[in-house]
Every structure is written in structure tokens, then in C-alpha cells.
Amino acid sequence: ALVAQSSAAQRTSQVLVVVGSGVSAHVVLVSEQSDGTWASTVEAWGHVGSGGVGSASEYSSATPAGVWPLTAAFGSAGNPGAALPYRAITSASCCISDVNDPQYNTWQERSS
């Protein structure tokens, strides 16, 4: 019911809900059904930042609280059928966290 009433539900037909408790998280995919109701379609356990969920910055280990669009999917194997653009992780995959790097906060393939 909360998802159906959210502003996110007005913009999409699926919402991925992450409820953190410490570093653990309950992850639920909630999808709009053909009759307009919303239902949990996939559930799993996951992890959030070592600082839990809350106010985040580059200098915090918390996972940011809020509503965020999902723009891509990734994994260690081939695309399992994601409708989003998919990228396979390699041993050189990294997200640049150096604020002084021109590629800050982007996915890159690098040796260091």
C-alpha cells in the first residue's frame, strides 16, 4: 500500500524497495499488476553500506536513503534477461571514488 501511494509509483510500474537494518537489507521488487494493484514479485536479502542507511556523502559509508532511478544492471555473468542496459563485471571493473579524478563517480575498466 505504501508503494502504491508513493511518488515513485506515479512514474513507473516497478519499485525496488530496500529496507536496511544495520548492514543487512530486505530487498523487495514491487510491481504494478494489470488490475492496477501493486504486489511483491521478488524478495531477497542483501547488504547496504557499513554505516547502514541514512545521510550519505563521499566520506560516509552509509547507503543513501531516498528514491533513486535504476539506469543499468550489472553482474558477474552474462545478462540474465535484464530489460535495463546490462554490463558484465570484469576483474578491472571499478567505480572511481577519488573526488579529484576526472572520472569520479563513474564505472571504469582500469588496472589500478
Contacts in CASP RR format, 6 or more apart in sequence:
PFRMAT RR
TARGET T0000
AUTHOR 0000-0000-0000
METHOD contacts of the structure
MODEL  1
ALVAQSSAAQRTSQVLVVVGSGVSAHVVLVSEQSDGTWASTVEAWGHVGS
GGVGSASEYSSATPAGVWPLTAAFGSAGNPGAALPYRAITSASCCISDVN
DPQYNTWQERSS
1 38 0 8 1.000
3 9 0 8 1.000
3 15 0 8 1.000
3 17 0 8 1.000
3 30 0 8 1.000
3 38 0 8 1.000
4 32 0 8 1.000
4 37 0 8 1.000
4 38 0 8 1.000
6 15 0 8 1.000
6 67 0 8 1.000
7 67 0 8 1.000
8 15 0 8 1.000
8 67 0 8 1.000
9 15 0 8 1.000
9 32 0 8 1.000
9 38 0 8 1.000
13 31 0 8 1.000
13 32 0 8 1.000
14 29 0 8 1.000
14 30 0 8 1.000
14 31 0 8 1.000
14 32 0 8 1.000
15 29 0 8 1.000
15 30 0 8 1.000
15 38 0 8 1.000
16 27 0 8 1.000
16 28 0 8 1.000
16 29 0 8 1.000
16 30 0 8 1.000
16 70 0 8 1.000
17 27 0 8 1.000
17 28 0 8 1.000
17 29 0 8 1.000
17 30 0 8 1.000
18 25 0 8 1.000
18 26 0 8 1.000
18 27 0 8 1.000
18 48 0 8 1.000
18 53 0 8 1.000
18 63 0 8 1.000
19 25 0 8 1.000
19 26 0 8 1.000
19 27 0 8 1.000
19 28 0 8 1.000
20 26 0 8 1.000
20 48 0 8 1.000
20 52 0 8 1.000
20 53 0 8 1.000
20 63 0 8 1.000
22 48 0 8 1.000
22 51 0 8 1.000
22 52 0 8 1.000
22 53 0 8 1.000
23 47 0 8 1.000
23 48 0 8 1.000
23 49 0 8 1.000
23 50 0 8 1.000
23 51 0 8 1.000
23 52 0 8 1.000
24 45 0 8 1.000
24 46 0 8 1.000
24 47 0 8 1.000
24 48 0 8 1.000
25 45 0 8 1.000
25 46 0 8 1.000
25 47 0 8 1.000
25 48 0 8 1.000
25 53 0 8 1.000
26 43 0 8 1.000
26 45 0 8 1.000
26 46 0 8 1.000
27 43 0 8 1.000
27 44 0 8 1.000
27 45 0 8 1.000
27 46 0 8 1.000
28 40 0 8 1.000
28 42 0 8 1.000
28 43 0 8 1.000
29 40 0 8 1.000
29 41 0 8 1.000
29 42 0 8 1.000
29 43 0 8 1.000
30 38 0 8 1.000
30 39 0 8 1.000
30 40 0 8 1.000
30 41 0 8 1.000
31 38 0 8 1.000
31 39 0 8 1.000
31 41 0 8 1.000
32 38 0 8 1.000
33 39 0 8 1.000
48 62 0 8 1.000
48 63 0 8 1.000
49 61 0 8 1.000
49 62 0 8 1.000
49 63 0 8 1.000
50 61 0 8 1.000
51 60 0 8 1.000
51 61 0 8 1.000
51 62 0 8 1.000
51 63 0 8 1.000
52 61 0 8 1.000
52 62 0 8 1.000
52 63 0 8 1.000
53 62 0 8 1.000
53 63 0 8 1.000
53 64 0 8 1.000
53 65 0 8 1.000
54 62 0 8 1.000
54 63 0 8 1.000
54 64 0 8 1.000
54 65 0 8 1.000
55 62 0 8 1.000
55 64 0 8 1.000
55 65 0 8 1.000
56 62 0 8 1.000
56 63 0 8 1.000
56 64 0 8 1.000
56 65 0 8 1.000
58 97 0 8 1.000
58 99 0 8 1.000
70 84 0 8 1.000
71 84 0 8 1.000
71 85 0 8 1.000
72 84 0 8 1.000
72 85 0 8 1.000
72 86 0 8 1.000
72 87 0 8 1.000
73 79 0 8 1.000
73 82 0 8 1.000
73 84 0 8 1.000
73 85 0 8 1.000
73 86 0 8 1.000
73 87 0 8 1.000
74 86 0 8 1.000
74 87 0 8 1.000
74 88 0 8 1.000
74 89 0 8 1.000
74 107 0 8 1.000
75 86 0 8 1.000
75 87 0 8 1.000
75 88 0 8 1.000
75 89 0 8 1.000
76 88 0 8 1.000
76 89 0 8 1.000
77 88 0 8 1.000
78 86 0 8 1.000
78 88 0 8 1.000
79 86 0 8 1.000
79 88 0 8 1.000
87 107 0 8 1.000
90 109 0 8 1.000
92 109 0 8 1.000
92 110 0 8 1.000
92 111 0 8 1.000
93 107 0 8 1.000
93 108 0 8 1.000
93 109 0 8 1.000
94 107 0 8 1.000
94 108 0 8 1.000
94 109 0 8 1.000
94 110 0 8 1.000
95 105 0 8 1.000
95 106 0 8 1.000
95 107 0 8 1.000
95 108 0 8 1.000
96 103 0 8 1.000
96 104 0 8 1.000
96 105 0 8 1.000
96 106 0 8 1.000
96 108 0 8 1.000
97 104 0 8 1.000
97 105 0 8 1.000
98 104 0 8 1.000
END
